[in-house]
Amino acid sequence: MSLDELRKPFPREVVRQRKGPQGKMLDYIDSRQVMDRLDASVGPENWQTRFHEVAGKVCCELGVRINNEWVWKADGAGETSIEGEKG
C-alpha cells in the first residue's frame, strides 16, 4: 500500500475546467480519476464509499482500510444553486 501515491497532484491533462459563478473558471477531476488512484494506492478491496441522508441532504462517506482497520471520513454540501448533489 502506498499512501504517498494519494498525495501526488493529478496530472494536468486529467484536470478539466468549466465556468462557475461570475464566469470564474473552476478546475475539477472526474470521479473515475479518484477511484483509479485509490485502486492503485490501497487496492480496490481496501476502500469503499457509502451514502446517507442528513437533514435532507446527501452525505458521502469514504472508508479506507489501514492496518486491517477501517478509517472513515465524511462530507456533504450545504445549500447551493450550483449542482448541489455534486458539491
C-alpha positions in Angstrom: 0.0 0.0 0.0 1.4 3.4 -1.0 -0.3 6.3 0.8 2.3 8.6 -0.8 0.5 8.0 -4.1 -2.6 9.6 -2.7 -0.7 12.9 -2.0 0.5 13.3 -5.6 -1.1 16.1 -7.7 -3.2 14.8 -10.5 -1.6 15.2 -14.0 -2.7 18.5 -15.6 -4.1 16.6 -18.6 -6.8 15.0 -16.4 -7.9 18.3 -14.8 -10.8 19.8 -16.6 -12.3 23.3 -16.4 -15.8 24.7 -16.5 -17.3 28.1 -16.0 -18.6 28.8 -12.5 -20.4 31.8 -10.9 -19.5 35.2 -12.3 -17.6 33.5 -15.1 -14.9 32.1 -12.7 -13.1 29.1 -14.1 -13.3 26.0 -11.9 -10.9 23.1 -12.0 -12.2 19.6 -11.4 -11.4 15.9 -12.0 -13.7 13.1 -12.9 -14.6 10.7 -10.1 -13.1 7.9 -12.1 -9.7 9.6 -11.6 -10.2 9.3 -7.8 -11.3 5.7 -8.0 -8.4 4.7 -10.1 -6.0 6.5 -7.7 -7.5 4.7 -4.7 -7.3 1.3 -6.6 -3.6 1.9 -7.4 -2.7 3.2 -3.9 -4.5 1.0 -1.5 -6.1 -1.7 -3.7 -9.8 -2.0 -4.7 -10.6 -4.2 -1.7 -9.3 -1.6 0.8 -11.6 1.3 0.1 -15.4 1.9 -0.2 -18.0 4.6 -0.1 -21.4 4.8 1.4 -24.1 7.5 1.1 -26.8 8.5 3.5 -29.2 11.4 4.1 -28.6 14.1 6.7 -31.2 16.8 7.1 -32.5 16.2 3.6 -29.0 16.3 2.0 -26.8 13.6 0.7 -23.7 12.8 2.7 -20.8 10.7 1.3 -18.5 8.7 3.4 -15.2 7.3 2.2 -13.6 4.4 4.1 -10.0 3.2 3.7 -8.7 0.1 5.4 -5.4 0.8 7.0 -3.6 -1.9 9.0 -6.8 -4.0 8.8 -9.0 -1.3 10.4 -11.5 0.9 8.5 -10.9 4.7 8.8 -13.9 6.7 7.7 -14.2 10.4 6.6 -17.5 12.1 5.6 -18.6 15.3 3.8 -21.7 16.8 2.3 -22.8 20.0 0.6 -24.8 22.8 2.0 -27.4 24.8 0.2 -26.2 25.8 -3.3 -27.8 26.6 -6.6 -24.8 25.2 -8.5 -25.0 21.4 -8.8 -25.7 20.8 -5.0 -25.6 17.0 -5.5 -22.1 17.1 -6.8 -21.0 19.6 -4.1 
